[in-house]
């Protein structure tokens, strides 16, 4: 474990360290495909069905594994080699992407194929916190985890910007099959990167507990830590009432702004661009006030999504989503850092698994916003959703004053 002072750690120095670089590169490939697929599939489904609800349903299927398997994956992470589990997940999604690409190019793809493929690809997403980011935290060392997560957040923002643009271009030029074949290539590259990682997992005492007992013990531990309780509560709010906005970008872009797939991709990428700038600034500031970064970033994210929902002017919508991305950066980096540094090492995997379950509630938010959009339109649906989110954050502000204070 590194003994460097976190305030003097230069985040980009970590890229010169082989283990961190490989863990970081693996996430770069995975997240590029994640954002590319979500945008491209959303546009494709809306073009075929003209139904915001069906767009939401397909995205719902992709996000469901997080709530179904998050806690179990967290418990599994404390029993087996995390690197091997991640490699199995990457092998699965490589096959799924190649299969979907083949079905599309032979004109045999149905909507249920995309929903099922999304569900299977979502299993890899469910591994992100309890497996991939856990590995990243371990190779950084506890003292440098803030710098490591800030850099990972910065890169995720780049992929959030690059992925939708690539998805829009591929959809216009090749078709959805091009997006899935590219996904198969990216996942193979991720496997090659991860397989070379010289990873030695942290040693915990062996356990004879069942999965259920392990998960129960993790829940009991969470109840003793008010910062973790607040983090999970705010994570639920953001995933139910903020992040589902992205499922409505294809709907708003097509039905309300009359944009091409490429311009819709740029609109989706603007939030990623803001997140990139925000992550980069947090990394350079080397702050240790992650509770405040997390809380105030969450509020800013919701406020500017609300302003975005009121804008009928494309250029102004780009600006509002960019600033919303700055807030999302604070939420994301604060979340990643606190969830690694707050729990005791022997329960960290389970706590991260519970975080995945909280993130996995996002499909319910996606269905909610999809239903509202079917009746009232995408913009009004986002307005209602974000107002509810701001009220919920206000309640969290009152219940957990620890999040407003630096420790």
C-alpha positions as CSV (number, residue, x, y, z in Angstrom):
1,X,0.0,0.0,0.0
2,X,1.3,3.4,-0.9
3,X,2.3,5.8,1.8
4,X,2.2,8.9,-0.3
5,X,0.3,11.8,1.0
6,X,-2.9,12.1,-1.0
7,X,-2.7,15.8,-1.2
8,X,0.6,15.5,-3.1
9,X,-0.4,12.6,-5.4
10,X,-0.4,13.6,-9.1
11,X,-3.3,11.6,-10.6
12,X,-1.8,11.2,-14.0
13,X,1.4,9.7,-12.5
14,X,-0.8,6.6,-11.8
15,X,-1.0,5.9,-15.6
16,X,2.7,5.1,-15.5
17,X,2.1,2.3,-13.1
18,X,1.4,-1.0,-15.0
19,X,-1.3,-2.5,-12.7
20,X,-3.3,0.7,-12.5
21,X,-2.9,1.4,-16.2
22,X,-4.3,-2.0,-17.1
23,X,-7.3,-1.6,-14.7
24,X,-7.9,1.9,-16.1
25,X,-7.7,0.8,-19.7
26,X,-10.1,-2.1,-19.1
27,X,-12.7,0.4,-17.8
28,X,-12.1,2.7,-20.8
29,X,-13.0,0.0,-23.3
30,X,-16.0,-1.2,-21.3
31,X,-17.5,2.2,-20.7
32,X,-17.0,3.4,-24.3
33,X,-19.3,0.5,-25.4
34,X,-21.7,1.1,-22.5
35,X,-22.5,4.7,-23.6
36,X,-22.3,3.9,-27.3
37,X,-24.8,1.0,-26.9
38,X,-27.3,2.9,-24.7
39,X,-27.5,5.8,-27.2
40,X,-27.6,3.8,-30.4
41,X,-30.1,1.2,-29.1
42,X,-32.3,4.0,-27.8
43,X,-32.5,5.8,-31.1
44,X,-33.0,2.5,-33.0
45,X,-35.9,1.4,-30.9
46,X,-37.6,4.8,-31.0
47,X,-37.2,4.9,-34.8
48,X,-38.8,1.5,-35.1
49,X,-41.6,1.9,-32.6
50,X,-42.1,5.7,-31.9
51,X,-42.7,4.7,-28.3
52,X,-40.8,6.4,-25.4
53,X,-42.0,3.6,-23.2
54,X,-40.5,0.9,-25.3
55,X,-37.2,2.8,-25.3
56,X,-37.4,2.8,-21.5
57,X,-38.3,-0.9,-21.3
58,X,-35.2,-1.9,-23.4
59,X,-32.9,0.2,-21.2
60,X,-34.7,-1.2,-18.1
61,X,-33.6,-4.7,-19.1
62,X,-30.0,-3.5,-19.5
63,X,-30.0,-2.0,-16.0
64,X,-31.9,-4.8,-14.1
65,X,-28.8,-7.0,-13.4
66,X,-27.5,-4.4,-11.0
67,X,-30.4,-4.7,-8.6
68,X,-30.8,-8.4,-9.1
69,X,-27.1,-9.4,-8.8
70,X,-25.3,-6.5,-7.2
71,X,-25.3,-7.8,-3.6
72,X,-24.5,-11.4,-4.7
73,X,-21.6,-10.2,-6.8
74,X,-20.3,-8.1,-3.9
75,X,-20.3,-11.2,-1.6
76,X,-18.7,-13.3,-4.4
77,X,-15.9,-10.6,-4.7
78,X,-14.8,-11.5,-1.2
79,X,-14.6,-15.2,-1.9
80,X,-12.9,-15.5,-5.3
81,X,-10.3,-13.7,-7.5
82,X,-12.0,-10.6,-8.8
83,X,-9.9,-10.5,-11.9
84,X,-11.1,-13.9,-13.0
85,X,-14.8,-13.0,-12.5
86,X,-14.3,-9.9,-14.6
87,X,-12.7,-11.9,-17.4
88,X,-15.7,-14.3,-17.4
89,X,-18.1,-11.3,-17.6
90,X,-16.1,-9.8,-20.5
91,X,-16.2,-13.1,-22.4
92,X,-20.0,-13.2,-22.0
93,X,-20.6,-9.7,-23.4
94,X,-18.2,-10.3,-26.3
95,X,-20.3,-13.3,-27.4
96,X,-23.6,-11.3,-26.9
97,X,-22.4,-8.3,-28.9
98,X,-21.2,-10.5,-31.8
99,X,-24.5,-12.4,-31.8
100,X,-26.6,-9.2,-31.8
101,X,-24.5,-7.8,-34.6
102,X,-25.0,-11.0,-36.6
103,X,-28.8,-11.0,-36.1
104,X,-29.0,-7.3,-37.2
105,X,-26.9,-7.8,-40.3
106,X,-28.9,-10.8,-41.4
107,X,-32.2,-8.9,-40.7
108,X,-33.4,-11.4,-38.1
109,X,-33.2,-9.1,-35.0
110,X,-36.4,-8.6,-33.0
111,X,-37.0,-6.2,-30.1
112,X,-36.8,-9.0,-27.6
113,X,-33.3,-9.9,-28.8
114,X,-32.1,-6.4,-28.0
115,X,-33.8,-6.5,-24.6
116,X,-32.3,-9.9,-23.7
117,X,-28.9,-8.8,-25.1
118,X,-29.1,-5.7,-23.0
119,X,-29.9,-7.7,-19.9
120,X,-26.9,-10.0,-20.4
121,X,-24.6,-7.0,-21.1
122,X,-25.9,-5.5,-17.9
123,X,-24.3,-8.3,-15.9
124,X,-20.9,-6.8,-16.7
125,X,-22.2,-3.3,-15.6
126,X,-23.2,-4.9,-12.3
127,X,-19.6,-5.9,-11.8
128,X,-18.2,-2.4,-12.0
129,X,-18.2,-1.3,-8.4
130,X,-17.8,-4.6,-6.5
131,X,-15.2,-6.0,-9.0
132,X,-13.5,-3.5,-11.4
133,X,-13.4,-0.4,-9.1
134,X,-12.5,-2.5,-6.1
135,X,-9.5,-3.9,-8.1
136,X,-8.6,-0.3,-9.0
137,X,-8.8,0.9,-5.4
138,X,-6.6,-2.0,-4.3
139,X,-3.9,-1.4,-6.9
140,X,-3.9,2.3,-6.1
141,X,-3.6,1.8,-2.3
142,X,-5.8,3.5,0.2
143,X,-3.8,6.7,0.4
144,X,-4.1,7.3,-3.4
145,X,-7.6,6.1,-4.0
146,X,-9.1,9.6,-4.4
147,X,-6.6,10.4,-7.1
148,X,-7.2,7.1,-8.8
149,X,-11.0,7.4,-8.8
150,X,-10.8,11.0,-10.0
151,X,-8.7,9.8,-13.0
152,X,-11.1,6.9,-13.6
153,X,-14.0,9.4,-13.4
154,X,-12.3,11.7,-15.9
155,X,-11.8,8.8,-18.3
156,X,-15.4,7.6,-17.9
157,X,-16.5,11.1,-18.8
158,X,-14.4,10.9,-22.0
159,X,-16.1,7.6,-22.9
160,X,-19.5,9.2,-22.1
161,X,-18.7,11.9,-24.6
162,X,-17.0,9.6,-27.2
163,X,-19.5,6.7,-27.0
164,X,-22.7,8.6,-28.0
165,X,-20.9,10.3,-30.8
166,X,-19.6,7.0,-32.1
167,X,-23.0,5.5,-31.7
168,X,-24.7,8.3,-33.7
169,X,-22.1,8.1,-36.5
170,X,-22.3,4.3,-36.7
171,X,-26.1,4.3,-36.7
172,X,-26.2,6.8,-39.6
173,X,-23.4,5.2,-41.7
174,X,-23.5,1.4,-41.0
175,X,-26.5,0.7,-38.8
176,X,-26.9,-0.7,-35.3
177,X,-24.9,-3.8,-36.3
178,X,-21.8,-1.7,-36.6
179,X,-22.2,-0.6,-33.0
180,X,-22.4,-4.2,-31.7
181,X,-19.5,-5.5,-33.8
182,X,-17.4,-2.6,-32.5
183,X,-18.5,-3.6,-29.0
184,X,-17.2,-7.1,-29.5
185,X,-13.8,-5.7,-30.5
186,X,-13.7,-3.3,-27.5
187,X,-14.6,-6.1,-25.1
188,X,-11.8,-8.3,-26.5
189,X,-9.4,-5.5,-26.0
190,X,-10.6,-5.1,-22.5
191,X,-9.9,-8.9,-21.9
192,X,-6.4,-8.5,-23.3
193,X,-5.7,-5.5,-21.0
194,X,-7.1,-7.2,-17.9
195,X,-5.5,-10.6,-18.5
196,X,-2.0,-8.9,-18.2
197,X,-2.8,-7.3,-14.9
198,X,-0.5,-8.6,-12.1
199,X,-3.2,-8.6,-9.5
200,X,-2.9,-10.0,-6.0
201,X,-6.2,-9.5,-4.1
202,X,-6.2,-8.2,-0.6
203,X,-6.3,-11.1,1.9
204,X,-9.3,-11.4,4.2
205,X,-10.0,-14.1,6.7
206,X,-11.7,-17.1,5.0
207,X,-15.4,-17.3,5.8
208,X,-17.8,-20.2,6.2
209,X,-20.8,-17.9,6.0
210,X,-23.4,-18.4,3.4
211,X,-24.1,-15.7,0.8
212,X,-27.2,-14.7,2.8
213,X,-25.3,-14.4,6.1
214,X,-22.6,-12.4,4.4
215,X,-25.1,-10.0,2.8
216,X,-27.0,-9.6,6.1
217,X,-23.8,-8.8,8.0
218,X,-23.0,-6.2,5.3
219,X,-26.4,-4.6,5.8
220,X,-25.9,-4.5,9.5
221,X,-22.5,-2.8,9.0
222,X,-23.9,-0.2,6.7
223,X,-26.5,0.8,9.4
224,X,-23.6,1.7,11.8
225,X,-22.0,4.2,9.3
226,X,-24.0,7.3,8.7
227,X,-21.8,8.5,5.9
228,X,-22.4,5.3,4.0
229,X,-26.1,5.4,4.8
230,X,-26.3,9.0,3.4
231,X,-24.3,8.0,0.3
232,X,-26.6,5.1,-0.5
233,X,-29.7,7.2,0.0
234,X,-28.5,10.0,-2.3
235,X,-27.3,7.3,-4.8
236,X,-30.9,6.0,-4.8
237,X,-32.3,9.5,-5.4
238,X,-29.9,10.3,-8.3
239,X,-30.5,6.9,-10.0
240,X,-34.2,7.1,-9.7
241,X,-34.7,10.8,-10.4
242,X,-31.7,12.1,-12.3
243,X,-29.8,9.6,-14.4
244,X,-32.9,8.2,-16.2
245,X,-32.9,11.5,-18.1
246,X,-30.5,9.9,-20.6
247,X,-33.1,7.5,-21.8
248,X,-35.2,10.5,-22.9
249,X,-32.4,12.1,-25.0
250,X,-33.3,10.1,-28.1
251,X,-36.9,10.9,-27.6
252,X,-36.4,14.6,-27.1
253,X,-33.9,14.8,-29.9
254,X,-36.2,13.0,-32.4
255,X,-39.7,14.1,-31.3
256,X,-39.1,17.6,-29.9
257,X,-36.0,19.0,-31.6
258,X,-36.1,17.1,-34.9
259,X,-32.4,16.2,-34.8
260,X,-30.3,13.7,-36.8
261,X,-28.7,10.8,-34.9
262,X,-25.4,12.5,-35.0
263,X,-26.8,15.7,-33.4
264,X,-28.5,13.6,-30.8
265,X,-25.2,12.0,-30.1
266,X,-23.6,15.4,-29.6
267,X,-26.4,16.3,-27.2
268,X,-25.8,13.2,-25.2
269,X,-22.1,13.8,-25.3
270,X,-22.4,17.4,-23.9
271,X,-23.2,16.0,-20.4
272,X,-20.2,13.8,-20.7
273,X,-18.0,16.7,-21.7
274,X,-19.1,18.6,-18.6
275,X,-18.4,15.6,-16.5
276,X,-14.9,15.3,-18.1
277,X,-14.1,18.9,-17.2
278,X,-15.5,18.4,-13.7
279,X,-13.5,15.3,-13.0
280,X,-10.3,16.9,-14.4
281,X,-10.8,19.9,-12.1
282,X,-11.4,17.7,-9.0
283,X,-8.3,15.6,-9.9
284,X,-6.2,18.8,-10.1
285,X,-7.6,20.3,-6.9
286,X,-6.6,17.1,-5.0
287,X,-9.4,17.8,-2.5
288,X,-10.2,15.5,0.3
289,X,-13.6,16.9,1.0
290,X,-15.4,14.1,-0.8
291,X,-18.6,14.2,1.3
292,X,-19.2,17.8,0.2
293,X,-18.1,17.1,-3.4
294,X,-20.6,14.3,-3.5
295,X,-23.5,16.2,-2.0
296,X,-23.2,19.5,-3.8
297,X,-22.4,17.7,-7.1
298,X,-25.7,15.8,-6.8
299,X,-27.6,19.1,-6.2
300,X,-26.0,20.8,-9.2
301,X,-26.7,17.8,-11.4
302,X,-30.4,17.9,-10.7
303,X,-30.7,21.7,-11.0
304,X,-29.2,21.9,-14.5
305,X,-31.1,18.9,-15.7
306,X,-34.2,20.8,-14.7
307,X,-33.1,23.8,-16.7
308,X,-32.3,21.5,-19.7
309,X,-35.9,20.2,-19.5
310,X,-37.2,23.8,-20.0
311,X,-35.0,24.5,-23.0
312,X,-36.4,24.3,-26.5
313,X,-33.3,25.7,-28.1
314,X,-30.7,23.1,-29.1
315,X,-27.6,25.3,-28.3
316,X,-28.9,26.2,-24.8
317,X,-29.8,22.5,-24.2
318,X,-26.1,21.7,-24.9
319,X,-24.9,24.3,-22.4
320,X,-27.3,23.1,-19.6
321,X,-26.3,19.5,-20.1
322,X,-22.6,20.5,-20.0
323,X,-23.0,22.2,-16.7
324,X,-25.1,19.3,-15.4
325,X,-22.1,17.1,-16.3
326,X,-19.9,19.2,-13.9
327,X,-22.3,18.3,-11.1
328,X,-22.4,14.7,-12.2
329,X,-18.6,14.6,-11.9
330,X,-18.8,15.6,-8.2
331,X,-21.4,13.0,-7.5
332,X,-19.5,10.2,-9.3
333,X,-16.0,10.9,-7.9
334,X,-17.4,11.4,-4.4
335,X,-19.3,8.2,-4.6
336,X,-16.4,6.1,-5.9
337,X,-14.0,7.5,-3.3
338,X,-16.2,7.3,-0.2
339,X,-17.5,3.8,-1.0
340,X,-13.9,2.6,-1.0
341,X,-12.5,4.6,1.9
342,X,-15.4,4.4,4.4
343,X,-16.0,0.7,4.8
344,X,-13.6,-1.7,6.6
345,X,-11.7,-3.8,4.1
346,X,-13.3,-7.0,5.2
347,X,-16.8,-5.8,4.3
348,X,-15.9,-3.5,1.4
349,X,-17.0,-5.9,-1.3
350,X,-20.4,-6.3,0.2
351,X,-20.9,-2.6,0.7
352,X,-19.9,-2.0,-2.9
353,X,-22.4,-4.7,-3.9
354,X,-25.1,-2.9,-2.0
355,X,-24.1,0.3,-3.8
356,X,-24.6,-1.6,-7.1
357,X,-28.1,-2.6,-5.9
358,X,-28.9,1.1,-5.2
359,X,-27.6,2.0,-8.7
360,X,-29.7,-0.9,-10.0
361,X,-32.8,1.0,-9.0
362,X,-32.3,3.2,-12.1
363,X,-34.5,0.9,-14.2
364,X,-37.5,1.9,-12.1
365,X,-36.7,5.5,-12.8
366,X,-36.3,4.7,-16.5
367,X,-39.8,3.1,-16.6
368,X,-41.2,6.0,-14.6
369,X,-39.9,8.7,-16.9
370,X,-40.9,6.5,-20.0
371,X,-44.5,6.3,-18.8
372,X,-44.7,10.0,-18.1
373,X,-43.1,10.8,-21.5
374,X,-45.7,8.6,-23.2
375,X,-48.4,10.9,-21.8
376,X,-46.8,14.3,-21.4
377,X,-43.6,14.3,-23.5
378,X,-40.0,13.8,-22.6
379,X,-39.3,17.4,-21.4
380,X,-42.2,17.5,-19.0
381,X,-41.2,14.0,-17.7
382,X,-37.7,15.2,-16.9
383,X,-39.1,18.4,-15.2
384,X,-41.3,16.4,-12.8
385,X,-38.5,13.9,-12.1
386,X,-35.9,16.4,-11.3
387,X,-38.2,18.5,-9.0
388,X,-38.9,15.3,-7.1
389,X,-35.2,14.7,-6.9
390,X,-34.4,18.1,-5.5
391,X,-37.0,17.6,-2.7
392,X,-35.5,14.2,-1.9
393,X,-32.0,15.6,-1.7
394,X,-33.3,18.3,0.7
395,X,-34.7,15.6,3.0
396,X,-31.3,13.8,2.9
397,X,-29.6,17.2,3.7
398,X,-31.7,17.4,6.9
399,X,-31.3,13.8,8.0
400,X,-27.6,13.4,7.4
401,X,-25.8,16.7,8.3
402,X,-22.5,14.7,8.3
403,X,-22.5,15.1,4.5
404,X,-22.2,18.9,4.8
405,X,-19.1,18.7,7.1
406,X,-15.5,17.8,6.2
407,X,-14.0,15.2,8.4
